[in-house]
C-alpha cells in the first residue's frame, strides 16, 4: 500500500504529462502482480467498491473525533480523504505489525459483506500512516483525482515493454536475446475488453512472457478516433476544402454500436457498456459489424435537445415510460467493420460508401445516416456553422479528410472539430465554495444568478473553471472580503443591485429543469471573463435567459447573447 500511496501522491503533485507517464511506468515495472494490476484498474476507473460509501467513512471518523472538530477541519481542508487521513486517531489497543498490501485490501473489499466494510476500513486506517490512509480512502471511494486519464494510464502501461528479453544461453555460452517490438497504446485499447483486473495476461504479453491476448472476441470495443479543435486563424490557411468532408457534430453522446457473431454491444466513447439502458437502440442493430455514431433522442423525426437525452443517461435499466417519452436513436458517422471486414485501414471515402450501403439495408427509425454538408469554401461553411439549418441539434461541424484511415486516438490533421461559439450571459456571483486538491485553500466553485422581476437574484448555474490562477486569487480575495454569511463550507457573497461582482459566463446550452429554482439548467458553464467594470444591476435577467432558451428551442438554436 505504501508504494501505491507514494504513486498517487506524486501523480497529484505534478502537472506534467511526461512526468506522470514516467511515474506510472516505473511503478508498474517495480511492483509485482497483483498489486500493479489493481492499481492500474483503479487509475483507469475499472475498480469500484459498491459497499464502501463516503457516509460510512464519515461515520467511522465521527465515532473517534468530535464531529464539530471534524466538520471544521473538513471545511478547511476541502477533501474528505485528506481530512480523515490527517485527523484519524489510531487505536492504542490495535497495533498491527505491518501495513496491508494493496492486493489484500482489494480482495477483502471485493468479498466483504456490507456490514463488514466499516470495520475493515477502520483497521486499515489504524495500520497506515497519513499518506497511506489518504491513498486507501481515495481507492475505496473511487475519487482518485490525480490528473491521470484512463488513456494516459494505458499509455504508461505500454511503456513498460522492454526492448528485448534474455533467452537461454546459446551452446557456446554467448548471451541470447530476443528483441521486442514497441507496443502502441491503441494495441492495449484493442485488447482492453478482453482482459480483466488485475491484468496478469496483459502484463505477461507486454513483458514478453506470453502472446498478446486475443482482441477478436465478438462484440469487442474498438479504440475510437478523435478530432482536434480547429485553429481558425492558422489551420484554414493550410487546408483545401476539396480534401475534407463536412458533417454535423450532433449534440448527443458518441457511441460505438457493435453486432458480431450474435453478440450485440453499445459502448460509450470510453468503452463503457451502456446497452442495458438503451434496449430500443440495441434491437435496431441488425447489421453485422461495428459503427461509430452519435446517440440522440429522436422525436417526430427531429433530433431533440440534449436535455432529453440526459433523461436516459446514467441508468442501469430503463422503464417503459422513459422509452416512450425519450426514444433514442443512433446517427451513424462511420463504419469500423462490416460483414467480417475490418474497414479501419481504408480511406474515409471507401468507409462512407460501405456505411451508406449498410444503412440503406438496415437503417430505420432507430438507425440513420449522418448526412454530409455541402459547401463551396470555408467562408460558406462558416456561415452554416453560425446559423445551422438543423438548429440546436448540432453543436458544430466535423471536418474529415476523405483519404483518412480510422486511427485510434487524436491524430493532428485528419479530423477537425469546429464547434459553434458558446452562449454567454452576465451573471452576479452569489455563493462560493472551496475547491478540492490543489484548490482546497481557495474559494474556486462559484454559484451565480440573474435578476428576477422582483429585484432579487435567482441562481442559474455553477462554474469552477475558465479563469487563470491569477484570476482565481483575485476571486478568492473578493469572496473573503465580501462574505455576508456562511453555510458550512459555502460562503454567501454580498450581491445587491448597487454592489456585486459580475461574471461573464459561457455555456453550451440551456435546458428546462423543474429541479432548479430558476427553471433552467446550463450545460458546461464556465467563467469566460470577470466583469470588474460592469455594475451588478446591469447583469442579465431571468426573462432574458428564458428568451434565450426559447431561441434555442424554437429559433433554430442560433447563437444569441443575453446581456
N, C-alpha and C positions, 0 to 999 in steps of 0.2 A: 504493500500500500504506500510505502514511503516513496518509492520511485515514481509511482503514478501521481502522487501529490506534488512531487517536485516538477514533474512534467506539466501538470495543469497550471501550477504557479508561474512557471517560466513562459508558458504559452500566453497566459493572461497579461503578463507584464511587457510583452514585446508586440509592436505593431507591424514588424517586418514580416512580409510573406516568406521570404527566403529563410529567415531565422526560424520561423515556425516549422518550415519543412525540415530543416536540419535537426531541430529538437526532436520532432516526432520520428524521423528516420533513425536517429541514434537510439532513441528509446526502444523502438521496435527491434533493432538489431541486438540490443543488450539484454532485453527482457525475455525470459523463457515463456513457452506455452504453459498454461492457457492465459496467463495474465496479460500478455501483449494483445491477444485476440479480444479479450473482454474490454481492454482499454480502447482498442480500435472501434469496437461495437458502440461503446459509449460516445466516442467522438463523432461517429457517423450517424448517431441517432437511432441505432438499431438495438439498443439495450434499454428497456424500461422495466420498472417495477410498480405494478398497479397497486400493490398493498402498501407502499410507502408514500405517505402524503405529508405535505408541509404542516398541516394541522397536528399531525402526530408528533412531529419534531417540536413544535411549539409546546404541546402538552408535556413532553418529556423535560424540556428545559425549565418550564414554569413550575415543575414539581421540585426543582432543585434551586431555583433562583427566584427572588422576589419578582413577581410579574410586572410590577411598575418599573423596577430597575431594568428588566429585560426590555420593556416597551421603550423606555428612554434610549437604551443602548441601540436597539434596532432602528429607532428613528434617526439616530446619529450616524450609524454605520451604513444603513440603507440596503443591506444584503443579509438575508436570513442565514445562509450558511456561514458567512464570515462572522456574524454576530454570535451565533451559537458556538462556533469554534473557539472564539476568544473568551466567552463568558462561562463556558461549561466548567463546573467544579467537579473534579474527579472524586469518585467514591473511595474514601480511605480504606474501606474494608475490601475493596476489589483491586488487587494488584496483579494484573496479568503479567506473565513472564516474557511475552513477546507481542508485537503488533500483528494484526491479521493481515494476510496476503489478499491481494485484490481478488484472486480466484475464489478464495474462501468466502469472501463477502458476497460475491455474485451467486455462488452456488447456494449459500444459506438463504439469501433473499428469494431465489427462484423456487425454493422448495418450502419456505416457511408459510404457515397459515397467518391470516391477517392479525390474529391476536398475539402472535409471537414476534411480530416485526419490531414493535417499540422496544421490547427488552433486548433484542439483538442490537439495535442501534445504540441503545444506552451502554451496553457492554463494550461495543467498539469505540464509542466516544471516550469511555474511561481508559481504554488501552492506547489511544492515539495522542500525539502531540497536536497543538493547534492547527498546523498546516495539514496534517493527516485528517483531522476532523473536518476541516473545510472541504477537502477533496472527497471524503466519504459522503458528506451531505450533498455536495454537487452531484455526485454519482447517483445517489438514491432518489433525488428529486428530478434528475434529468436536466437541470438548469446549469449546464457547464459554463456557457458564456465566456469562452476563451478566445473568440475571434478566429475560429477554425471551421471552415465549411466542410461538409462531407466530401466534396470533391478534392479539396486540398488535402484532407486526411488520406484519401486514396492515392493522391499523387505522391505523398510521402511514403506510403506503403510500397509503391512501385520502385522507389529509390533504394530499398534495402537489397535489391538484386545485386549480387556480386558480379564482378567482371568475369570470373572463372571459378571453377571448383576443382579441388585436388582429387585425382584418381589414385588408384593403387600404383605404386612404383613399377616402372617397366622392368623387364628381366635384367637389364644392365644396371639397374639401380638408379636410373635417371628419374627426375620428377616428372610426373604426368599430370597435365591439367586439361580441363575441358572448358573452353570459353563459352560464356553465356551471352545471348543477345539481350539488349536492354528491353525493358518492358514499359510500354506507354500506359498512362492512366486509363485510356479508353479500353485497353485489353482487360484491365481489372474490372471496369464497369460492365464489360460484356459478360463476365462470369459472376458478377456480384450476387445475382439472384439464384445462382446455382450452389452457393456456399453459405454456410451458417456459422454464427459465432460459436466458438472462438477462432474459427478460420484456420484450423490446423492444416487442411489441404491447400488452402491459398498460400500460406507461408512456405509449405513444403515445395510448392511449384516455384515460388519466387526465389527460393534459396537453392534451386537446382536439385532437390531431393526427390521430386516426383513430377509427373506430367501435369500439364495445365488442366484444371477442372474443365469438364465439358461445358461449353456455352450453348449447346444445341438442344437443350430441353425445350419441348413445345411450350409456347406461351411466354417465352422469356422476354425480358426488357432489353431494349437496345439503347445505348447511350445517345442522348439527344444532341442535335446540333443547335447552337445558339447564335444569335446575331449580336453585333456590336452597334452601339449608338452612333449614328452618323454625325460627323462634324460638318455642318452646313458650310462653314467658311473655308474648309480645306478639302473635304472629300469630293464634293461635286465638281471641282475643277479637274479632278483626275479621272472621273468616271464618265463613261459613254452610255447614254440611255439605251442604246441598242443592245448592250450586253446584259441588261438587267430586266427581269420580270418584276412587276409590282403587284402586290395583293394587299388586301386589308388586313390589319392586325386586329383581329376581333377581340372584343372586351369580354373574355371568359377566362378559362384556365387551360393551359397547354396540357394535352394528354397524348398518350400513345395507346392505341387500340390494337389488340392482338387476338387473332383467332387462328390457331395452328393445331393440327392433329387432334381436333376435338377439345382443345384447351382454350378457353376464352378469358382474356385478362383486359383490364382497363387500368392503366398506370398514370400517375401524375408525372410531371416533368422530372421529379427527383426519383421516380421509380417506386413510389408508394402505391400499393394495390388498392383501388377505390371502387372495384366493380360492384361490391355489395350495396353501395349507396346509389348505384345507377343501373338498376335492372332494366329500365326502359331503353337504355342505350345498348346494353350488352346483348339483348335479344335481337337487335338490328345488325349485329356484326356477323353477317352470313358469308363474307368473303373468306378466302384462305390467305393469311399473311399478316402484315403489321403496317399500320399507317400512323402518321403524325397529324394531329389536328387540334382544334380548339373546342372545348366543352362549353356549351352555352345553353340557355333556356330559349326555346322557340315557341312562340305563341301566335297562332293565326298566320303562320308563315313568316313572322318577323322575329328577329333576334331581340330578346328582352334585355332590359338594363342588367348590369352586373349584380345589382342588389337582389334580383330574382334568383340568380344562380346561388348566391350566398345562402339562400334558404335550404339548399340541398347539400352544401358542403359540410365537411367535418361531421358526418353522420356515419355510424356503422351500418345502419339499416334505414329504410325509408318506408313510410306508410302510404296507403292508397290516396289519402288526402293530399299529401305533398306531391305525389306523382301526377295527380290531376291538376293541381294548382300551378306547378312549376315543371312542365315537361322538358326533359333535357334532350340534347342532340349533339352530334359532332359535325363540325365543319372541317372537312379534310384539307390539309395543306400539302401532304407529301406521302409517297409510298416508299416504305423501307424494305418490304419483302412482299411478294405476291406469288402464289401458286408454286412455292418452293424455291423461287429465285431471290437471291439477295440483291436488291436493287441499289443499295447504298453507293457502290463504286461508280454507278452510271451517272452521267450528267443530268442536271435537273430537267432539261428538255425531254429526255427519254423517260425519266421517272414520272413526269407530269402526264405524258401520253398514256402510260400504264395506269396511272391513278384515274384519269378521265374514263378509260375503258372499264375499270372496275366499278366506279360509281354509276356508270350507265347501266351496269348489270345488277348491282347490289344496293344502289342508293335508294333513298326514300325520305320519309318524314324525319327520321332519326339520324340519317347519314347523308350529307350533301357535300358538294364540291365548293371549295372557296374560289370564287371567280377571280380571274386576273383583271387588273385595272389598266385600261388603255390610256396611253399618254404619249405626247409628242416630244416633250422635253422636260427638264427638271422644273422649269417655271410653271408649266401646266400641271405637273404632278403636285407641286407645292400648293397650288390653288385648290386642288381636290382635297389635299390633306387638311387645309384650313377650314374648308366648308364641305365635308364629305356628303355625298348623296345618300349614303347609308346611315347618316346621323350618328347618334351616340353609340350605336352598336360597335363602332370601330374606335380604337384608341390611337390609331395612327396607321402607318404603312410599313410594309416589309419590302425590301429590295433584295433580289436574289439573282446571282449570276446564272445565266442559262447553262453554262458549262460546269457548274459546281457539283462535285460529288457530295454526298451526305456524310459530313465529318463530325465525329464526336467533339464536344467542347465548343469553344468560342473562337474559331479562327478569324483573323482580321482580313477582310476583303471580300469573301464570297457572299456573305449576308449582312445587310444593314437593317436596323430598325429606325424609323423616323416617326417618333411619337408626336402627337398633337401638343400644342402648347397647353400648359395647365390652366385651370381656372384660378382666379385669385379673389380674395376679399380682404378688406382691412378689418381686423377684429381687435378687441380690447383684452389684454391679459387680466384674468380673474383669479386663477389659482396656480400654485407652483408646488412641485414635489421633488424631493431629492432623487437623483438618478441611482444607478447601480454600477458596480465595478469601479472603473476609474472616475466615474462621475458621482460617486456616492457622497462626496463632500460639497457638491454643487446642486442648486435648485435648477434642474435641467428639463423637467417634464412640465409642460405648460398647458393649462386649460384656458381657452379664450372664448369670448362671447360677442354677440351683436345686440344692438338696441331693439327693444320691443316698443310698441306704440305707447306703452305706459311710462317709458323713460327708464326702464330697468334693463339689466343685461341678462341674456339667456345663453347658456353655454352651447356652442355648436361644434366643438371639436377639441382635440388634444394633440399636441405635437412635441416631439423630443429630439428633432434633428433639423438640419438645414442651416445652422449657424456655425460660425467658426469658433475656435477655442477662445479667442479674444472676445467675441461677442457673448459667449457663454459667461465669461467673467463679468461683463457689463450687466447682463440679465440677472445673474445671481446677486450682484450688488444692489440692483434695483429692488429685487424681491425682499432682500433682508432689510433694506432701508424703508420699505413701504408696506410691511406686513401689518395687517389690521386684526387678524385673528388666526388661530391655529386649530386644526382638526387632526390630531395625531401627527403623521408625517407631512400633512398638507398645510400650506400657508395660504391664507386669503390675502390678496393684494389690494391695496387701495385702487378702486376703479369707479370713477364718477364722471359725469358729463364734462366737468371742468378740470378733471385730473385723471390721468391713466396712461398706460403705455400701449400704443397701437402696434400690432404686428401685422405685416402683410403675410397672409397665409396662402400658400399654393396647394392645390389638391387636384386629383384626377377626376373626381366625380362626386355627385350628391345622390343620396337615396332617401326616400321617405322612411321614417323609423318611428313607430309608436313607442319604442322603448326609451327614446330620448325626449327630454322635456321640450326641446325646440321643435321636434317633429322631423328632424333631418339628421343624417349621418354622413360624414365626409369620408372619402376614400383616399388613403395615402396623404394625409395632410402633413405639411412641413412648413417651417418658418422660412420664408424666402427673403424677408427684409424686415429690419427693425425700424419703425417709422417714428424716430425721435422727434421728427418735425411736425407730426400730424396731431392735432387736438383729438382727444378721445371722443368728443361729441360728433366728430366727422366720420367716425367708423361706420361700417355697414349696419343696416337694419335687418331684422328678421324678414320683413316684407321683401327687401331686395334679394335676400338669399332664396326665399321661396319663388320669386320671379325667375331667378337663375335656374332653379330646379325645374320650373315649367319650361324654360327654354331647352334644357337638356332633354326633357321627356317628350315635349311636343314640337319643339322648334328645330329638330334635327341634331341636337347636341352641339350646336355651333359654339365656338369659343366666345364667352362673354365674361364681363368683369363687373362685380358689384362693388361700388366704392361709396 
